[in-house]
Amino acid sequence: MEVVNRVAEITRKTRETEVKLYLNLDGKGESEVNTSYPFLNHMLSLFSLHGFFDLRVIAKGDIEVGYHHLVEDVGICLGEAMKKALGEKKGIKRYGYSFVPMDEVVVQVIIDISGRPLLVFNLPSQFELAKEFFRGFSSYGGVTLHINLEYGQGYHHIMEAVFKAFALSLDEATRIDERRKDIPSTKGRIEI
């Protein structure tokens, strides 16, 4: 099965944020990220690297009131871009999972590109910003997404493990399986 151009560009402008995002699912892991939130820049850059996704994000928002709107809208745009880049989803593996250690931390991420948005987020309440990012991704990407902290402490290490596991899982789920010629569903379609 020949697959070409699994890329997408998304622009989202609201009264609170403006996001421009480019995603190539079959990239080399190259990124150019400027969200005006350095920690999010770091997480998106390692997501790009570990998932072999080429990613460009330029985003700004009302960060003087907090990072919530910015983080959520970047997640929304990433979900929209993934969905658009996958098109009909012919030949994809559909499922992906990964366990990632980061020093004392172990995180598990499981993805089903099901057309049924659902987020299961088993991390402590101080990870609310990350939850908003992944809720936006799941809702606008049509993805069932489970994120589980198996054990460990330390905000930075947990977030790195989450974004790396997310990248590895999404890379697996979006990968083309040469044995599969059609949409990976007995229904013959994956949609919301």
C-alpha positions as CSV (number, residue, x, y, z in Angstrom):
1,M,0.0,0.0,0.0
2,E,1.5,3.3,-1.0
3,V,0.8,6.1,1.4
4,V,1.9,9.7,0.5
5,N,1.5,13.0,2.1
6,R,0.4,12.2,5.6
7,V,0.8,15.8,6.6
8,A,-1.6,18.5,7.8
9,E,-1.6,22.2,8.7
10,I,-4.0,23.6,11.2
11,T,-4.7,27.2,12.2
12,R,-6.9,28.0,15.2
13,K,-7.7,31.6,16.3
14,T,-9.9,32.5,19.2
15,R,-10.2,35.5,21.5
16,E,-7.7,33.7,23.8
17,T,-5.2,32.0,21.5
18,E,-3.7,31.8,18.1
19,V,-2.1,28.5,17.0
20,K,-0.5,27.5,13.8
21,L,0.6,23.8,13.6
22,Y,2.2,21.6,11.0
23,L,2.5,17.9,11.4
24,N,4.1,15.2,9.2
25,L,3.4,11.7,10.6
26,D,6.2,10.2,8.5
27,G,8.9,12.7,9.4
28,K,12.4,12.5,10.9
29,G,11.6,13.9,14.3
30,E,12.4,17.5,13.5
31,S,10.7,20.2,15.4
32,E,10.4,24.0,15.5
33,V,8.2,24.9,18.5
34,N,7.5,28.3,20.0
35,T,4.4,28.4,22.2
36,S,5.5,31.1,24.6
37,Y,5.5,28.4,27.3
38,P,9.0,27.0,27.5
39,F,8.0,23.8,29.3
40,L,5.4,23.0,26.6
41,N,8.0,23.7,23.9
42,H,10.3,21.1,25.6
43,M,7.5,18.5,25.8
44,L,6.4,19.0,22.2
45,S,10.1,18.8,21.0
46,L,10.7,15.5,22.7
47,F,7.3,14.2,21.4
48,S,8.4,15.1,17.9
49,L,11.8,13.4,18.3
50,H,10.6,10.2,19.9
51,G,7.7,9.7,17.6
52,F,9.6,10.6,14.4
53,F,7.0,13.3,13.7
54,D,8.0,16.6,12.0
55,L,6.3,19.3,14.0
56,R,6.1,23.1,13.7
57,V,4.1,25.0,16.2
58,I,3.8,28.7,16.6
59,A,1.3,29.7,19.4
60,K,0.5,32.6,21.6
61,G,-2.3,33.2,24.0
62,D,-3.5,35.0,27.1
63,I,-0.7,33.5,29.3
64,E,-0.9,36.4,31.7
65,V,-4.0,34.7,33.1
66,G,-2.4,31.3,33.0
67,Y,-1.3,28.6,30.5
68,H,-4.7,26.7,30.4
69,H,-6.1,28.1,27.1
70,L,-2.8,27.9,25.3
71,V,-2.0,24.3,26.3
72,E,-5.6,23.1,25.6
73,D,-5.7,24.8,22.1
74,V,-2.3,23.3,21.1
75,G,-3.6,19.9,22.1
76,I,-6.8,20.5,20.1
77,C,-4.7,21.5,17.0
78,L,-2.4,18.5,17.3
79,G,-5.5,16.2,17.5
80,E,-7.0,17.9,14.4
81,A,-3.8,17.7,12.5
82,M,-3.3,14.0,13.3
83,K,-6.9,13.2,12.2
84,K,-6.5,15.3,9.0
85,A,-3.1,13.7,8.2
86,L,-4.6,10.2,8.6
87,G,-7.4,10.8,6.1
88,E,-9.5,7.7,5.8
89,K,-7.1,5.8,8.0
90,K,-6.6,3.0,5.5
91,G,-3.8,0.6,6.4
92,I,-3.0,2.0,9.9
93,K,-2.2,-0.2,12.8
94,R,-4.8,1.8,14.8
95,Y,-3.5,0.7,18.3
96,G,-0.3,1.7,20.0
97,Y,1.0,1.3,23.5
98,S,4.2,2.0,25.4
99,F,5.8,1.9,28.8
100,V,8.5,4.5,29.4
101,P,10.8,4.8,32.3
102,M,12.4,8.2,33.3
103,D,14.7,7.5,36.2
104,E,12.4,6.7,39.1
105,V,9.2,7.1,37.0
106,V,7.3,4.6,34.8
107,V,4.4,5.7,32.7
108,Q,2.1,3.8,30.4
109,V,0.2,5.2,27.4
110,I,-2.3,3.3,25.3
111,I,-3.9,4.7,22.2
112,D,-6.8,3.5,20.0
113,I,-7.5,5.6,16.9
114,S,-11.1,4.6,17.2
115,G,-13.2,7.6,16.3
116,R,-14.4,7.5,19.9
117,P,-12.9,10.3,21.9
118,L,-12.1,9.3,25.5
119,L,-9.4,10.2,27.9
120,V,-8.5,8.1,30.9
121,F,-5.9,10.2,32.9
122,N,-4.5,8.5,35.9
123,L,-2.1,11.2,37.2
124,P,-2.3,13.4,40.3
125,S,-4.3,16.6,40.2
126,Q,-1.2,18.8,39.8
127,F,-1.1,17.6,36.2
128,E,-4.3,19.4,35.3
129,L,-2.6,21.3,32.4
130,A,-1.4,18.1,30.8
131,K,-4.9,16.7,31.2
132,E,-6.3,19.6,29.3
133,F,-3.8,19.1,26.5
134,F,-4.6,15.4,26.1
135,R,-8.3,16.0,26.5
136,G,-8.1,18.4,23.5
137,F,-6.0,16.0,21.5
138,S,-8.4,13.1,22.2
139,S,-11.6,15.0,21.5
140,Y,-10.5,16.6,18.3
141,G,-8.4,13.6,17.1
142,G,-11.1,11.0,17.7
143,V,-8.8,9.0,19.9
144,T,-9.3,6.8,22.9
145,L,-6.3,7.6,25.1
146,H,-5.2,6.0,28.4
147,I,-2.4,7.6,30.4
148,N,-1.3,5.9,33.5
149,L,1.4,6.8,36.0
150,E,2.6,3.4,37.2
151,Y,4.9,4.9,39.9
152,G,7.3,7.6,40.6
153,Q,7.5,11.3,41.7
154,G,8.8,14.5,40.3
155,Y,6.8,16.6,37.9
156,H,9.4,17.0,35.2
157,H,10.3,13.3,35.0
158,I,6.6,12.3,34.9
159,M,5.8,14.7,32.1
160,E,8.8,13.7,30.1
161,A,7.8,10.0,30.4
162,V,4.2,10.9,29.5
163,F,5.1,12.8,26.3
164,K,7.7,10.2,25.3
165,A,5.2,7.3,25.8
166,F,2.6,9.3,24.0
167,A,5.0,9.8,21.0
168,L,5.9,6.1,20.9
169,S,2.3,5.0,21.1
170,L,1.0,7.4,18.5
171,D,3.9,6.5,16.2
172,E,2.9,2.8,16.5
173,A,-0.9,3.5,16.1
174,T,-0.4,5.7,13.0
175,R,2.1,3.3,11.4
176,I,1.1,1.7,8.1
177,D,0.8,-2.1,8.3
178,E,1.7,-3.5,4.9
179,R,-0.6,-6.5,5.5
180,R,-3.7,-4.3,6.0
181,K,-5.2,-2.9,2.8
182,D,-8.3,-1.3,4.3
183,I,-9.6,0.5,7.4
184,P,-8.8,-1.4,10.6
185,S,-12.4,-1.9,11.6
186,T,-15.1,-4.5,11.0
187,K,-17.5,-1.6,10.4
188,G,-15.4,-0.5,7.5
189,R,-15.0,3.0,8.9
190,I,-13.5,4.9,11.8
191,E,-15.3,8.1,12.6
192,I,-16.7,10.2,15.4
